[in-house]
Amino acid sequence: MSNNINPNKDLSLYLQLKEVFIDRIQNGDWKPDKLIPTEQELMKEFNVSRTTIRQAVSILVQEGMVEKKQGRGTIVKSRKLSGNLTQLKGFAEEVLERGQTPRSRLIRAEFKYNLYHEMSMLDVKDDQPILLIERIRFADEMPVALERTCWPKDIGDILIKYDLDEARYYEILEKYNVYLNRAKEKISAINATINEADELGIRAGEALLEMTRLSFGVNDRPIEYTKTKYRHDQYHYSFELKR
């Protein structure tokens, strides 16, 4: 682990320390939900004052990277996944970009005829089934989201052949020259039902972030209708506004 700080730099010692601490969190040296070293240990390691240590840690608290626990010390907060409203990505891509490991657990996968709203969104006729897939999505073994995806039959016939616990839909479809071009998304705040809470390891009634996505292929054909419910403490959306 690096402890390279330089008293002769123009940058204040506490700001140098802050950068070292951030590196340790991002590199996994300081792990989520675990205590960071005590003030005394950090003072000895970096040969700086208690005030300098506290200034650096205070910034990390303000930035939401660590949290002070009464009677315990300072712990590293679990990292939230971040969705970007300007890019069309799958859950696994977002997790991998954060340096975490994605995983899924299949709840069910079946062709259905009676999902009239979903069929309408996908522009599917009443005599054609659509593939419904429901999964729990994990990041580093933490349950993060409940995902419910619907696909037209020809797309479903491709996906159903794969291990849906592991499948990354967009990567699979690209092997068959099926590419997503754009998507419409709607984001809402909802509360978890008892069943949803059980699946996600939270309390019933806790806030969830619900994202509804309709994705289109290169010929502007709708090919994916997805509703994903994210734990509010594990996921957020970020975007840039310009004027």
C-alpha positions as CSV (number, residue, x, y, z in Angstrom):
1,M,0.0,0.0,0.0
2,S,1.3,3.4,-0.9
3,N,1.9,6.0,1.8
4,N,3.6,8.5,-0.4
5,I,3.0,12.0,0.9
6,N,5.4,14.9,0.6
7,P,5.5,17.8,3.1
8,N,7.2,19.9,0.5
9,K,4.4,19.7,-2.0
10,D,2.2,22.7,-2.6
11,L,-0.8,20.5,-1.9
12,S,-1.8,20.4,1.8
13,L,-0.9,17.2,3.7
14,Y,-4.5,16.4,4.5
15,L,-5.4,16.6,0.8
16,Q,-2.5,14.3,-0.1
17,L,-3.7,11.9,2.6
18,K,-7.3,12.0,1.2
19,E,-6.0,10.9,-2.2
20,V,-4.0,8.0,-0.6
21,F,-7.1,7.0,1.3
22,I,-9.3,7.1,-1.8
23,D,-6.7,4.9,-3.6
24,R,-6.9,2.3,-0.8
25,I,-10.6,2.2,-1.0
26,Q,-10.7,2.0,-4.8
27,N,-8.0,-0.7,-4.9
28,G,-9.8,-2.8,-2.3
29,D,-7.1,-2.4,0.3
30,W,-9.8,-0.9,2.5
31,K,-12.8,-3.1,1.9
32,P,-16.5,-2.1,2.0
33,D,-18.2,-2.4,5.4
34,K,-14.9,-2.8,7.2
35,L,-13.1,-0.5,9.6
36,I,-10.3,1.6,8.4
37,P,-7.2,1.9,10.6
38,T,-7.5,3.9,13.8
39,E,-6.4,7.5,14.0
40,Q,-3.4,6.4,16.1
41,E,-2.4,3.8,13.5
42,L,-2.6,6.3,10.7
43,M,-0.7,9.0,12.6
44,K,2.1,6.5,13.2
45,E,2.1,5.3,9.5
46,F,2.1,8.7,7.9
47,N,3.9,10.6,10.7
48,V,1.3,13.4,10.8
49,S,-0.9,15.0,13.4
50,R,-4.3,13.8,14.6
51,T,-5.8,17.0,13.1
52,T,-4.4,16.2,9.6
53,I,-5.8,12.6,9.8
54,R,-9.2,14.0,10.9
55,Q,-9.3,16.6,8.1
56,A,-8.6,13.9,5.5
57,V,-11.2,11.5,6.9
58,S,-13.8,14.3,7.2
59,I,-13.6,14.9,3.5
60,L,-14.2,11.2,2.8
61,V,-17.2,11.3,5.1
62,Q,-18.6,14.4,3.2
63,E,-18.1,12.6,-0.1
64,G,-19.9,9.5,1.1
65,M,-17.0,7.1,0.9
66,V,-16.7,6.4,4.6
67,E,-19.0,6.6,7.6
68,K,-18.3,7.1,11.3
69,K,-20.0,4.5,13.5
70,Q,-20.5,5.5,17.2
71,G,-18.5,3.2,19.4
72,R,-16.9,1.3,16.4
73,G,-14.8,3.7,14.4
74,T,-14.9,4.6,10.7
75,I,-16.0,2.1,8.1
76,V,-15.8,2.1,4.3
77,K,-19.3,2.5,2.8
78,S,-20.5,0.0,0.2
79,R,-20.1,1.5,-3.3
80,K,-23.2,2.5,-5.2
81,L,-23.5,1.4,-8.8
82,S,-24.1,4.4,-11.1
83,G,-26.2,4.3,-14.2
84,N,-25.5,6.9,-16.9
85,L,-28.5,8.3,-18.6
86,T,-26.5,9.1,-21.7
87,Q,-25.3,5.6,-22.5
88,L,-27.1,2.4,-23.2
89,K,-25.5,-0.3,-21.0
90,G,-26.5,-3.5,-19.3
91,F,-26.2,-4.2,-15.6
92,A,-23.1,-6.4,-15.9
93,E,-21.3,-3.7,-17.9
94,E,-22.0,-1.2,-15.1
95,V,-20.8,-3.6,-12.4
96,L,-17.6,-4.5,-14.3
97,E,-16.8,-0.8,-14.8
98,R,-16.9,-0.4,-11.0
99,G,-14.3,-3.2,-10.6
100,Q,-16.9,-5.5,-9.1
101,T,-18.2,-9.0,-10.1
102,P,-21.7,-9.3,-11.6
103,R,-23.8,-12.4,-11.0
104,S,-27.5,-13.3,-11.5
105,R,-29.9,-15.8,-10.0
106,L,-32.7,-16.8,-12.3
107,I,-36.2,-16.7,-10.8
108,R,-38.1,-17.8,-14.0
109,A,-37.9,-17.9,-17.8
110,E,-41.0,-18.7,-19.9
111,F,-42.8,-17.8,-23.0
112,K,-46.1,-16.0,-22.2
113,Y,-49.2,-14.9,-24.2
114,N,-51.1,-12.9,-21.7
115,L,-48.7,-10.0,-21.0
116,Y,-50.7,-7.5,-23.0
117,H,-49.0,-4.4,-21.9
118,E,-45.5,-5.8,-22.6
119,M,-46.7,-7.2,-25.9
120,S,-48.0,-3.8,-26.8
121,M,-44.7,-2.1,-25.9
122,L,-42.8,-4.6,-28.1
123,D,-45.3,-4.3,-30.9
124,V,-46.1,-8.1,-30.8
125,K,-49.3,-9.5,-32.1
126,D,-51.7,-11.3,-29.7
127,D,-51.0,-14.7,-31.3
128,Q,-47.2,-14.5,-30.7
129,P,-45.7,-15.2,-27.2
130,I,-42.9,-13.2,-25.7
131,L,-40.1,-14.4,-23.5
132,L,-40.3,-13.3,-19.9
133,I,-37.1,-13.6,-17.8
134,E,-36.9,-12.6,-14.1
135,R,-33.6,-12.5,-12.3
136,I,-32.0,-11.1,-9.1
137,R,-28.8,-9.2,-10.0
138,F,-25.8,-9.1,-7.7
139,A,-22.6,-7.1,-7.4
140,D,-19.9,-8.8,-5.4
141,E,-22.5,-11.1,-4.0
142,M,-24.6,-8.2,-2.8
143,P,-28.2,-8.4,-4.1
144,V,-28.7,-5.0,-5.9
145,A,-31.7,-5.3,-8.2
146,L,-34.7,-7.3,-9.4
147,E,-34.8,-7.5,-13.1
148,R,-37.8,-8.4,-15.3
149,T,-37.2,-8.4,-19.1
150,C,-39.5,-9.2,-22.0
151,W,-38.4,-10.1,-25.6
152,P,-40.1,-10.9,-28.9
153,K,-40.2,-14.6,-29.7
154,D,-37.4,-14.5,-32.3
155,I,-35.1,-12.8,-29.7
156,G,-36.3,-15.1,-27.0
157,D,-35.5,-18.2,-29.0
158,I,-31.9,-17.0,-29.0
159,L,-31.7,-16.1,-25.3
160,I,-33.5,-19.2,-24.0
161,K,-30.7,-21.4,-25.2
162,Y,-28.2,-19.9,-22.8
163,D,-27.6,-20.2,-19.1
164,L,-29.7,-17.3,-17.9
165,D,-28.0,-17.2,-14.5
166,E,-24.9,-16.1,-16.3
167,A,-26.2,-14.6,-19.6
168,R,-25.3,-11.0,-20.6
169,Y,-28.1,-10.3,-23.0
170,Y,-26.5,-7.6,-25.1
171,E,-23.3,-9.5,-25.6
172,I,-25.2,-12.6,-26.7
173,L,-27.4,-10.7,-29.2
174,E,-24.4,-9.0,-30.7
175,K,-23.1,-12.5,-31.6
176,Y,-26.2,-12.9,-33.7
177,N,-25.8,-9.4,-35.2
178,V,-28.6,-8.0,-33.2
179,Y,-27.6,-4.6,-31.9
180,L,-29.4,-2.1,-29.7
181,N,-29.4,1.4,-31.1
182,R,-31.3,3.5,-28.6
183,A,-33.6,3.2,-25.6
184,K,-36.3,5.1,-23.8
185,E,-36.1,5.1,-20.0
186,K,-38.4,6.1,-17.2
187,I,-37.3,6.3,-13.6
188,S,-39.6,6.3,-10.6
189,A,-39.4,5.9,-6.8
190,I,-41.4,3.1,-5.3
191,N,-41.5,1.0,-2.1
192,A,-40.5,-2.6,-1.8
193,T,-43.2,-5.2,-1.3
194,I,-42.7,-8.0,1.2
195,N,-41.6,-10.4,-1.6
196,E,-39.2,-7.9,-3.2
197,A,-37.7,-7.1,0.2
198,D,-37.1,-10.7,0.9
199,E,-35.3,-11.2,-2.4
200,L,-33.1,-8.1,-1.9
201,G,-32.3,-8.6,1.7
202,I,-34.0,-5.3,2.9
203,R,-37.1,-4.4,4.9
204,A,-40.5,-4.2,3.4
205,G,-41.5,-0.7,2.5
206,E,-37.9,0.5,1.9
207,A,-37.4,2.8,-1.1
208,L,-36.5,1.3,-4.5
209,L,-35.5,3.0,-7.7
210,E,-37.5,1.6,-10.6
211,M,-36.2,1.9,-14.1
212,T,-38.4,1.0,-17.1
213,R,-36.5,0.7,-20.4
214,L,-37.7,0.1,-23.9
215,S,-34.8,-0.6,-26.3
216,F,-34.8,-0.5,-30.0
217,G,-32.7,-2.2,-32.7
218,V,-30.9,-0.6,-35.5
219,N,-34.0,-0.7,-37.6
220,D,-35.9,1.0,-34.8
221,R,-37.8,-2.2,-33.9
222,P,-38.5,-2.6,-30.2
223,I,-36.7,-5.7,-28.9
224,E,-36.4,-5.3,-25.2
225,Y,-38.9,-4.2,-22.5
226,T,-37.3,-4.2,-19.0
227,K,-38.4,-3.2,-15.6
228,T,-35.6,-3.2,-13.0
229,K,-36.0,-2.4,-9.3
230,Y,-32.8,-1.2,-7.6
231,R,-32.0,-0.9,-3.9
232,H,-31.7,2.8,-3.2
233,D,-28.6,2.2,-1.0
234,Q,-26.8,0.4,-3.8
235,Y,-27.6,2.3,-7.0
236,H,-28.0,5.8,-8.3
237,Y,-28.2,7.5,-11.7
238,S,-25.8,10.3,-12.7
239,F,-26.0,12.7,-15.7
240,E,-24.5,16.0,-16.8
241,L,-26.6,19.0,-17.5
242,K,-25.5,21.9,-19.7
243,R,-27.1,25.3,-20.3
